[in-house]
């Protein structure tokens, strides 16, 4: 497999985690990670606009080949799932604006790809990322760690696809 650069995104309407991962053969290089933050006191539309603008800037800075986004998980709180869906939508639009391919993954698949267990805890995911990337400390904030897990999940999907095809 040739070099590939993936930006993972953990969507949210206040904090949007991102992580940029570059893979060259068997070498993994975490290039950047963090959280894009919108002011909590702003109306939803303003927060989404702030996140969209900051995400576009980040995408333009790192030029990923792919954007991998964690899909919303609907449990008991439909309002939270809806908000995450709105943030996911803005990430889809930002990637489309720049012509970047997008893939989406449900949380269970992300956890399975990174830890081998679909019901892993956040702490287990963080430890698995540390092992995958050869780091000594977890990625902070936790939104960035979640975003890196999504990027690793997509990398695994790309690797499997290249083997199968």
C-alpha positions as CSV (number, residue, x, y, z in Angstrom):
1,X,0.0,0.0,0.0
2,X,1.3,3.4,-0.9
3,X,1.3,6.4,1.4
4,X,-2.1,7.5,2.7
5,X,-3.1,10.4,4.9
6,X,-6.3,10.2,6.8
7,X,-8.1,12.7,9.0
8,X,-10.3,11.1,11.6
9,X,-13.1,13.2,13.0
10,X,-15.1,12.7,16.2
11,X,-18.1,15.1,15.6
12,X,-19.7,17.3,18.2
13,X,-21.3,20.7,18.3
14,X,-19.1,22.1,21.0
15,X,-15.9,20.1,20.5
16,X,-14.9,18.3,17.3
17,X,-12.0,16.0,17.7
18,X,-9.6,15.6,14.8
19,X,-6.5,13.5,14.2
20,X,-4.3,13.3,11.1
21,X,-2.6,10.0,10.5
22,X,-0.1,9.2,7.8
23,X,0.7,5.6,6.9
24,X,3.6,4.6,4.7
25,X,3.9,0.8,4.3
26,X,3.9,-0.4,7.9
27,X,4.9,2.9,9.5
28,X,2.3,5.0,11.2
29,X,2.9,8.7,11.7
30,X,0.5,10.7,13.8
31,X,0.9,14.2,12.3
32,X,-1.6,16.3,14.3
33,X,-4.5,16.0,16.7
34,X,-6.7,18.2,18.8
35,X,-10.2,19.6,19.2
36,X,-11.9,22.3,17.3
37,X,-13.9,24.3,19.9
38,X,-17.0,26.4,19.4
39,X,-18.1,28.9,22.1
40,X,-20.7,27.2,24.4
41,X,-22.7,30.4,24.7
42,X,-23.3,30.8,20.9
43,X,-26.5,29.6,19.2
44,X,-26.2,26.3,17.4
45,X,-26.0,27.8,14.0
46,X,-23.0,30.0,15.0
47,X,-21.3,27.0,16.7
48,X,-21.7,24.9,13.6
49,X,-20.4,27.8,11.4
50,X,-17.3,28.2,13.7
51,X,-16.6,24.5,13.6
52,X,-17.1,24.4,9.8
53,X,-14.6,27.3,9.3
54,X,-12.0,25.8,11.7
55,X,-12.4,22.3,10.1
56,X,-11.9,23.8,6.6
57,X,-8.7,25.5,7.8
58,X,-7.5,22.2,9.3
59,X,-8.3,20.2,6.2
60,X,-6.5,22.7,4.0
61,X,-3.5,22.6,6.3
62,X,-3.0,18.8,6.2
63,X,-4.5,17.8,2.8
64,X,-5.7,14.4,3.8
65,X,-6.6,11.8,1.1
66,X,-9.5,10.6,3.2
67,X,-11.8,11.9,6.0
68,X,-13.1,9.2,8.3
69,X,-16.0,10.3,10.5
70,X,-17.5,8.5,13.5
71,X,-21.2,8.1,12.9
72,X,-23.8,9.0,15.6
73,X,-24.9,6.3,18.0
74,X,-28.5,6.5,18.9
75,X,-29.2,5.3,22.4
76,X,-31.5,6.8,25.0
77,X,-30.6,10.4,24.2
78,X,-32.0,11.3,20.7
79,X,-31.1,15.0,21.2
80,X,-27.4,14.2,21.6
81,X,-27.5,11.9,18.6
82,X,-29.2,14.6,16.5
83,X,-26.5,17.2,17.5
84,X,-23.8,14.7,16.6
85,X,-25.5,14.1,13.3
86,X,-25.5,17.9,12.6
87,X,-21.8,18.0,13.3
88,X,-21.2,15.0,11.1
89,X,-23.1,16.8,8.4
90,X,-20.9,19.8,8.5
91,X,-17.8,17.6,8.3
92,X,-19.3,15.9,5.3
93,X,-19.9,19.3,3.6
94,X,-16.4,20.5,4.5
95,X,-14.8,17.4,2.9
96,X,-17.0,17.7,-0.1
97,X,-16.1,21.4,-0.5
98,X,-12.5,20.4,-0.8
99,X,-13.1,17.2,-2.9
100,X,-11.9,14.9,-0.2
101,X,-13.2,11.3,-0.1
102,X,-15.2,10.4,3.1
103,X,-15.9,7.2,5.0
104,X,-18.2,6.8,8.0
105,X,-17.9,4.2,10.8
106,X,-20.2,3.4,13.7
107,X,-18.6,3.5,17.1
108,X,-18.8,-0.2,17.6
109,X,-16.8,-0.8,14.4
110,X,-14.2,1.8,15.4
111,X,-13.7,0.1,18.8
112,X,-13.5,-3.3,17.2
113,X,-10.9,-2.1,14.7
114,X,-8.7,-0.5,17.3
115,X,-9.0,-2.8,20.3
116,X,-10.4,-6.1,18.9
117,X,-13.6,-5.6,21.1
118,X,-16.6,-3.7,19.9
119,X,-17.7,-2.7,23.4
120,X,-14.4,-1.4,24.5
121,X,-14.2,1.5,27.0
122,X,-12.7,4.9,26.1
123,X,-9.7,4.0,28.3
124,X,-9.2,0.7,26.4
125,X,-9.4,2.6,23.1
126,X,-6.8,5.1,24.3
127,X,-4.4,2.4,25.4
128,X,-4.8,0.6,22.1
129,X,-4.0,3.8,20.2
130,X,-0.8,4.3,22.3
131,X,0.2,0.7,21.3
132,X,-0.7,1.1,17.6
133,X,1.3,4.4,17.3
134,X,4.2,3.6,19.7
135,X,3.4,6.5,21.9
136,X,4.0,6.8,25.6
137,X,1.1,9.1,26.5
138,X,-2.6,9.2,25.4
139,X,-3.7,11.7,22.8
140,X,-5.4,14.6,24.5
141,X,-8.0,15.8,24.6
142,X,-10.1,12.6,24.5
143,X,-11.9,13.9,21.4
144,X,-8.6,13.7,19.6
145,X,-8.0,10.2,20.8
146,X,-11.5,9.2,19.5
147,X,-10.7,10.8,16.2
148,X,-7.4,8.9,15.9
149,X,-9.3,5.7,16.5
150,X,-11.6,6.6,13.6
151,X,-8.6,7.2,11.4
152,X,-7.0,3.9,12.4
153,X,-10.3,2.2,11.7
154,X,-10.4,3.6,8.2
155,X,-6.7,2.6,7.6
156,X,-7.6,-0.9,8.5
157,X,-10.5,-0.9,6.1
158,X,-8.2,0.4,3.3
159,X,-5.7,-2.3,4.1
160,X,-8.3,-5.0,4.0
161,X,-9.7,-3.7,0.7
162,X,-6.2,-3.7,-0.9
163,X,-5.7,-7.3,0.2
164,X,-9.0,-8.4,-1.1
165,X,-9.0,-6.6,-4.5
